[in-house]
């Protein structure tokens, strides 16, 4: 993740756990890097920043929000599985067209 993205995510409140030194510079610990990795994963899965912020809020609220967090991940899993199915269909079409043009090229002796 590039520094610009990290600064933007910090501005959006996605790093409430990261400590700062006396000069105001973020000091990432190992657990913070794991958190950063999770945010990156969630964003790559198509989760919005709004949803990620909601997740963080639920974490801050404690164990009473476990059900909401579980439902969020169930929903996201369904979205990703649907994306994978769509990508698989796309891949099959691409493979078919590639084979079509490979066969065409052979038949034309190109």
C-alpha positions, -999 to 999 in steps of 0.1 A, spaced: 0 0 0 15 33 -10 19 62 15 -8 83 -1 -33 55 5 -22 51 41 -26 89 47 -60 88 30 -72 59 51 -59 75 83 -77 107 74 -109 86 69 -104 72 105 -94 37 95 -64 36 119 -79 44 153 -54 21 170 -22 34 156 -1 54 181 17 86 172 50 98 186 56 133 201 60 148 166 26 134 155 41 107 132 23 74 131 42 45 147 30 13 132 34 -18 154 32 -54 141 -5 -56 150 -11 -23 131 4 -39 100 -19 -68 104 -48 -43 106 -35 -25 75 -34 -59 57 -70 -66 67 -82 -32 55 -64 -38 22 -80 -73 19 -115 -59 27 -110 -31 2 -98 -55 -25 -129 -77 -18 -151 -47 -28 -160 -35 7 -166 2 8 -147 25 32 -181 32 48 -185 -5 56 -149 -8 69 -155 22 91 -187 6 104 -167 -25 112 -141 -5 131 -169 12 151 -183 -22 160 -149 -34 171 -147 -3 194 -181 -10 208 -170 -44 220 -184 -79 221 -220 -68 219 -215 -63 181 -201 -97 173 -233 -106 154 -231 -75 133 -195 -82 124 -203 -118 116 -232 -107 93 -209 -82 76 -184 -110 68 -211 -134 56 -224 -108 32 -189 -100 20 -182 -136 15 -213 -140 -7 -203 -110 -27 -168 -123 -33 -181 -158 -42 -204 -142 -68 -175 -122 -82 -155 -154 -85 -183 -171 -104 -186 -141 -128 -148 -141 -133 -149 -178 -140 -175 -173 -167 -154 -145 -181 -123 -167 -181 -142 -194 -200 -153 -170 -227 -117 -157 -231 -104 -193 -233 -130 -201 -259 -122 -171 -280 -85 -177 -277 -89 -213 -289 -112 -200 -318 -85 -176 -330 -57 -201 -325 -76 -226 -347 -84 -199 -372 -47 -189 -374 -37 -226 -380 -63 -230 -407 -50 -199 -425 -14 -210 -421 -4 -177 -405 
